[in-house]
Every structure is written in structure tokens, then in C-alpha cells.
Amino acid sequence: MKIFHIALFVLSSHLVFGQQNDLFTKEWPAYWITHPEVKYQDFNVLHFAKDFDLEHKPGAFTIHVSADNRYKLYVNGKYVGNGPARGDEDNWRYDTYDIAPMLRVGKNRVRAVVWNFGPYRPVFQHGNGTELLIRGNSTAENIINTDASYQVRIVDAYKPLPVQLRTYYVVGPGEIFDAAAFQFDWLENDLKGSSITKAKQGSKGMPLSAIGFYGSRPNKVLIPRTIPMMEEKSQQFEAVRRKSSKQADPYKIAANSTTSILLDQGHLTTAYPVLKFKGGKGAIIRLTYAESLIDDSGVKGNRNEVENKHIIGNKDSILCKGGSDTLTFTTLWWRTFRYVQMDITTGSEPLEIVDFSSVFTAYPLEEKASFASSYAMTDQIWEVGWRTQRLCAAENFFDCPYYEQLQYTGDTRIQNLITRYVSGDTALMRNAVMSYADAHLASGLTQSRYPSNDRQIIPPFSLIWVYMVHDYFILCQDDRTVKNLLPKIQDVLNWFEQRRREDGLNGVLEYWNYVDWVPEWGAGVPPGGKDGGSSIISLQYALALQKAANIYRHFGYIKPAEECVLKAKEIGAQVMKTCFDENRGLIADTPDKKTFSQHQNVLAILTGTVRNNQANALMQKLLTDQQITPVTFYFSYYLFEAMYYLGSNSMIDHLGPWEDMLAKGLTTFAEKPDPTRSDCHAWSSSPLYFYLSGVCGIKSDGPGFSTVKIVPMLGKLEFASASVPHRNGPIKTDFKNDKGKISGTITLPPGLTGTAFINGREWKLESGVTKI
């Protein structure tokens, strides 16, 4: 059966206040500029410079900045910011700054470093050039517009240092920095060097609405940044864990010697390292960054332990030039680390490490929610889970900060929910939803990760994108965006509908049909995932149909909604008919009933394929059967959701793997149980979401969180309290549990109403305090 076609007008919804209209409608009076000798797709680092005079200090001086690939901007020696926010060639972001506080009467100096890692560029990075674009917001600021009046030079001090790790690592190269070839005073002085020349003008900046006759698309279509600038904050290392030198001061290294110093941040972080040094002509400082150390067998073990372990990781190298001046090195792109090892070899001159610190960077999420309970590990899981979430969120969400920094749909759905519940932020959630819309393919599927310059397709992740849109629809007040996405939701559903077999299950599916990192499955693909007959993927499709139906119904598309509901019921019935094993009391992976996993049984509960006593029996069976293939950290989200769907707080009894990670010294939650590649994967932070939405039962009960439903499930907990941010103010609950009888208070902010179901009765909730 074909899903109904719905014709909708897709409209732009970018809103940027205080910017003149011709930013969006006209070709910019500023050019993309570069160095005339550099080539596209090559590794390049460029310094740009522009000086101009002002007779008066302005009250405001708004500029718009972009680059290909990336920039750091400075005015009069002061750091302004870096960007642009990630996107693709059809959605190339520019950033807006008011630099008036940095300007002065007389000469003003604008400086920018722009880089392109070329063949070593991260997979998340689109673009091929090494170009800068700046325009003033009005004629009063147009003196800053990029054109041939800018000076530019090639910075030979930087060379790429390819990363050689035996795993999938795609966040860019390390850097070889030659201090002797670098002009350290470039921010407040004229550029020096033989490569200095006038900038080469390319095309003018072009927003979408300015594309004129014949419709030829420019290399980069400009759109405004839709997320805030990243947080940046200085931080110090916690300890020196190991040093080879026996000198009292390990940071003063004698001539013609070698030394090694292992520093510990105390917890995992994402940061720009900042190394200050002097002297040491001919010395080499090698920095190695790692999440954890390993023993000779490659085992990580307890992450706090360093004895009989060594470091393997990505690296930077600094070639020292000597002299008495204190020089500063920082990386172009940030690093992920808990441990950093400095391996230093000096020449004929001693070297002094004056200071080594870092600048933490991440999306500026605020921890507005809170949770407390009688569960002994509550605070530790909250702290580590929130750190994990923060380190996996920057200009978009990503799976892991160390290895990939790629925004995968499966990970992102969970990150969206945690972010919305703990911080109240919706900008990054919307950014994620729209990124996958930008990655929509002609086939009907979305790419599995985006932005990405290497196309990858995981069909089940397209279904999860539908779940994600539904989450956004329920939690965020933005009907316009959701309605515009209906045609793409329809395309995803149609792709799966066209590949169903006669027995109702999925047929042959192209691409990588990843579901979970189950060791027994090859590459995370369940039985029947590729060749057909997977009860898991069939039920994932049914769940997507149900969520799409809710959205269709809200916008008045009743017939498509009804057809989605009917189709989901048919799929559930066919799964039970072909895959349910009466003897085991479980749903098998495929109709041959040779293997069984928790996954499809969880999905059968969430889709309502099984209900009431049958659903409770199925949950009991899938949790106790010793032969069933269990979910891993990622798919535990759906297991926990099914538990709360059935009114059980047994999640608390299944947090053993999280307690084990804490016992092993992890300061973030890992990708999967050991042996794990990544020590930081936010899909493993789902307990934070369920603390708030499950234990304290705080959930949206209408589109846009227009009303609230509260169904606390304390289980064995003696008490639990929570606060969740809402646009009207915090939603607060404070419950006590006396042998299953709940008492306490619920506090709603002004303008919010809802319903609570507690102690077998319904409570109408109004703004203010309700006593239970």
C-alpha cells in the first residue's frame, strides 16, 4: 500500500534579528578571498590582515564572517570567535559579531587565520577552499568587506601530522608546528614573510534568495548561524601522574636530554591545548592525547590507573626555535583527552615549559534540570552522564569527540531528549532535525550522519529520524518546521513500504542495516536485516508509522494518519504470526526462530503489538531468559522506555553496566561494554532522561509541551525529586514512597496545566503547587 502523497510548501524559517534585509536577498558587497598560490583541496593555513582608521569609536559595528574551511578572527589583538558553524555547500553558515567594544580611534587591525586540512580534513567538514569572507552589516561597516585590499600570506609553520591509529579515526590530522617559521606578533603588527601578497578575489558572497537568472548555484550558499557560539573556558591539568626526570622541576629540561611527562586532566575533556615555552633551540615537543592508557595487551582496564600502561593516540609536534621570549602554541582544532603525554628531546639549548593548560570548548549547554533519589549512585551517574552529553555536543551533536565527531541519527535522537530535558535548549535539537532533512536523498532515505563529506546510509536510522521529528514535535513549539518536514517523512516511509515482503516483514534492504553493537551480529546488523525477514527492523518501521500518524493527525491529514496506524497494526500482527515462539514465550529475530534478541520484544511492547498481561509477561521473559541476545548501551534506551511504558521502574535495577563503568574509573560513559573503542558516547547517557521522564514521570502531553502528564514510577526508591526546564518556568516534583503509596508535591509554572496519575487516581494540575 502506498502512503498518501501530501503536497506542502516548504518555507525558510531562518530568523536573524538586527541584520539588514539584503543579507538574504542580494549578492554581498564582499568577496571570498584567498592566496593566489594556494590550490583547492590542499593543506593550507593562511593569515589575512586588514588595517583601517576610525575617527570615532562606534557604538555598534556589526560584521558577518565565514570561511572555507574554518577561521579564527581577531581584532586589535583580541580574540573574537571561530567558525563557521558546520553545514554543507547548500547551507554554508556565517557568523555575526558586534566588534565595536574592540575598536578604537585611529588604526584598527583585523586579523584572521583560515585553514584547510586538505586530504586530511575531518569527515564532518564540507568545502575544499582556504577562503575568508567578511562583510559589514551596513555601509558604515563596509570598510571591513573582504576584497583585494586585504593582505594574505601562507603560514609555512604548519604541516599536517597524519594520525596512525588502527581504528576509524576521522577528525583531522595532528599538527607539526615550526616555531622558527611563525610570526608570533602577527595579531598587532604588519604581516611579514616572502609569501605576502594582495588577496585574490573570488566570487561574491551569495545567499539563497540572491541566486538570479539561470539558477546557477554558487560554490557555497550563505545562511545565518542558527546556534550560539561555543563555550570557551580556561582550565588546568589536575596532576602530573608520571615523569621520567628526577629533577625537582620537570618543566626545566636540560640541553641534550630527553624527558617524558604524563599529565592527567582528572576527567575527559574537549579543549584547545595551550603550551607556553621558551628556549630550547632545536628541541622537539611531542604531545600525545588519549582518553585512557592501555597495557601491553591493549587492555584499558581501570581508567584511573597509569602504572604498567602506556599512551597511544593522536599527536602534535612543536619544533622550538630558542631565544628568551615565552612563545605560545595552540592547535587550530581542539583535542579530546584525559591524559596528555609530553615527550621532549632537546638539542644544544635547555628548554623551559612555562605553562601547559587548555581552553575547554563545547556547546553552551546549561544544566537547568536536577534529580535526587534514594538510589545510591544517582549523583555519580548524573555527573558522568551529563559530562558525556556535553562533550558530544558542539556545533552539532556527535557520536564521540575523540574518533569521529559525526552526527549519527541513532545517537542524536537520545542526545536530543537529554538536552531538552536537562538544559531546555531546543536550538541544537532543531539543528539536528534539519541537518538530516538537508541530507535527504532522492531515494527517500536520509544519510545516516550529517554533515559528512563521505556519504553513508543506514536505513533504520532514517526511521529513527522520523522518531526524532516526532520528539521535536512533542517537546518544542515549532509547528512550521515540523509541517515542512512531512513530505520527507513520507519519503522515508515509502522507501520501507516498497521493500516489504508478502508476509509483511521487511524484504531485502540495501546499504548498512545497523541496529545495535551486539557482538553476535556482524557489524551490528541483526538476522534478516540485509536479506529480509527481520522482526526488529519491521517493528522499527511500525513504530515510525505510528509516530508519523500522530504528526499527520495534528495537521489535519486524517486519512494518511489512519493508513499509518493500520499498516503498523498489520506489521505487528505479521511479526507475531511469523516470529512468536510459543514455547519460548518470545519473539524470534526471524521466522526461522533460530535466534532471539531483546530488541524486537522491546519494540513489540513500544508499538502496542503486545499489550496488558501479554506485554508484562514478555518483559519478564526478555529480562530473565538466559539465552536471549541482550541490548547494549545504545539500545538500552528503548529497553528503559519499554519498562516505563509498562509502568515499571526496573531501570534502576538494570544500571549495573553503568555502575561498572564508574568502578573502572570512566569519567564519561563508553560506546559499549569493554573492550570499547570510545570512552565517550552520549547514547549511553540515557539514564539521565529516564530519571526525569520515567522515575519522576514528567512528560509532554501535547504538541510543543503545551500540557504536561506526570506519572511517577519510584519502584523501590524511597524518594525522588526532579526539576525540568519548560519555556514557562521549571516543572518540579518532590515524591516520597511509603510501600507503594506516593505522597509529595507537583509544581507547575505559570500558564502550564496538566494531569497526574498517582496512587490509582487522576489529578488535575494547575499552575502552582499541587499536594499529592
SULKAFEN-V749100 format. One record per backbone hydrogen bond with DSSP energy under -0.5 kcal/mol. NH is the residue of the N-H (numbers start at 1). CO is the residue of the C=O. If there is no record, write none. Layout:
BEGIN
NH/CO, NH/CO
END
This chain:
BEGIN
8/6, 10/8, 11/9, 16/14, 19/16, 23/20, 24/21, 25/21, 26/22, 28/205, 31/146, 32/203, 33/31, 33/132, 34/200, 38/35, 41/128, 42/39, 44/116, 46/114, 47/153, 48/112, 49/151, 50/110, 52/108, 54/106, 58/56, 63/97, 64/135, 65/95, 66/133, 68/131, 70/115, 71/83, 72/113, 73/81, 74/111, 75/78, 76/109, 77/187, 78/75, 80/73, 81/73, 83/71, 88/91, 91/88, 92/221, 93/85, 93/91, 94/223, 95/65, 97/63, 99/61, 99/97, 102/99, 103/99, 103/100, 106/54, 108/52, 110/50, 110/108, 111/74, 112/48, 113/72, 114/46, 115/70, 116/44, 118/42, 120/117, 121/118, 123/170, 125/122, 126/124, 131/68, 132/33, 133/66, 135/64, 137/62, 141/138, 142/138, 142/139, 144/141, 145/142, 146/134, 150/147, 151/49, 152/197, 153/47, 155/45, 156/154, 158/155, 159/176, 161/174, 162/160, 165/163, 167/165, 169/167, 170/403, 174/161, 176/159, 177/175, 177/317, 178/157, 178/176, 179/177, 179/319, 181/178, 182/179, 184/182, 186/183, 188/185, 196/193, 197/152, 199/150, 200/34, 201/199, 202/32, 205/30, 208/222, 209/24, 210/207, 211/208, 215/212, 216/213, 221/89, 222/206, 222/220, 223/92, 225/94, 231/362, 233/360, 235/358, 237/356, 238/264, 239/264, 241/239, 241/262, 242/262, 244/260, 250/248, 252/249, 253/251, 253/351, 254/252, 256/347, 257/254, 259/344, 261/342, 262/242, 263/261, 263/340, 264/239, 265/338, 269/337, 271/335, 272/359, 273/271, 274/357, 275/329, 276/274, 276/355, 277/327, 278/352, 279/323, 280/350, 282/320, 283/280, 284/345, 285/318, 286/284, 286/343, 287/285, 287/316, 288/341, 289/314, 290/339, 294/310, 295/299, 298/295, 303/664, 305/302, 309/306, 310/294, 314/289, 316/287, 317/175, 318/285, 319/177, 320/283, 320/318, 322/279, 327/277, 327/325, 329/275, 331/273, 335/271, 337/269, 338/290, 339/290, 340/263, 341/288, 342/261, 342/340, 343/286, 343/341, 344/259, 344/342, 345/284, 346/257, 349/281, 351/253, 352/278, 353/251, 354/276, 354/352, 355/276, 357/274, 358/235, 359/272, 360/233, 360/358, 361/270, 362/231, 363/393, 365/363, 368/366, 368/422, 369/422, 370/723, 372/721, 374/719, 378/375, 381/377, 382/378, 383/379, 384/380, 385/381, 386/382, 387/383, 388/384, 389/385, 390/386, 391/387, 392/388, 392/389, 393/390, 394/396, 398/392, 399/406, 404/400, 405/400, 408/406, 409/448, 412/408, 413/409, 414/410, 415/411, 416/412, 417/413, 418/414, 419/415, 420/416, 421/417, 422/418, 423/419, 424/419, 424/420, 425/419, 430/426, 431/427, 432/428, 433/429, 434/430, 435/431, 436/432, 437/433, 438/434, 439/435, 440/437, 441/445, 444/441, 447/439, 448/456, 449/456, 450/407, 453/123, 455/453, 461/458, 462/458, 462/459, 463/459, 464/460, 465/461, 466/462, 467/463, 468/464, 469/465, 470/466, 471/467, 472/468, 473/469, 474/470, 475/471, 476/472, 478/476, 482/478, 483/479, 484/480, 485/481, 485/482, 486/483, 488/485, 489/485, 490/486, 491/487, 492/488, 493/489, 494/490, 495/491, 496/492, 497/493, 498/494, 499/496, 500/497, 501/505, 504/501, 506/534, 507/499, 509/530, 512/457, 513/511, 514/512, 515/524, 516/524, 518/516, 521/518, 523/521, 524/521, 525/522, 526/513, 526/524, 529/526, 532/528, 533/506, 534/528, 535/533, 535/589, 538/534, 539/535, 540/536, 541/537, 542/538, 543/539, 544/540, 545/541, 546/542, 547/543, 548/544, 549/545, 550/546, 551/547, 552/548, 553/549, 554/550, 555/551, 556/553, 557/552, 558/556, 561/557, 562/558, 563/559, 564/560, 565/561, 566/562, 567/563, 568/564, 569/565, 570/566, 571/567, 572/568, 573/569, 574/570, 575/571, 576/572, 577/573, 578/574, 579/575, 580/575, 580/576, 581/586, 582/580, 585/581, 586/581, 588/579, 589/595, 593/590, 597/587, 598/629, 601/597, 602/598, 603/599, 604/600, 605/601, 606/602, 607/603, 608/605, 609/604, 610/604, 614/611, 615/611, 616/612, 617/613, 618/614, 619/615, 620/616, 621/617, 622/618, 623/619, 624/620, 624/621, 625/621, 628/625, 629/596, 630/628, 636/632, 637/634, 638/635, 639/635, 640/636, 641/637, 642/638, 643/639, 644/640, 645/641, 646/642, 647/644, 648/643, 652/649, 653/650, 654/651, 655/652, 659/655, 660/656, 661/657, 662/658, 663/659, 664/660, 665/662, 666/661, 671/678, 681/669, 682/399, 684/681, 685/682, 686/683, 688/685, 689/685, 689/686, 690/686, 691/687, 692/688, 693/689, 694/690, 695/690, 696/691, 698/692, 699/697, 699/709, 701/707, 704/473, 705/474, 705/702, 706/702, 706/703, 708/753, 709/699, 710/755, 711/697, 711/709, 713/694, 713/695, 717/714, 720/735, 721/372, 722/733, 723/370, 724/731, 725/421, 729/726, 731/724, 732/730, 732/747, 733/722, 734/745, 735/720, 736/743, 737/718, 738/736, 738/741, 739/737, 741/738, 742/740, 743/736, 745/734, 746/770, 747/732, 748/768, 752/749, 754/765, 755/708, 756/763, 757/710, 758/756, 758/761, 761/758, 763/756, 765/754, 768/748, 770/746, 772/744
END
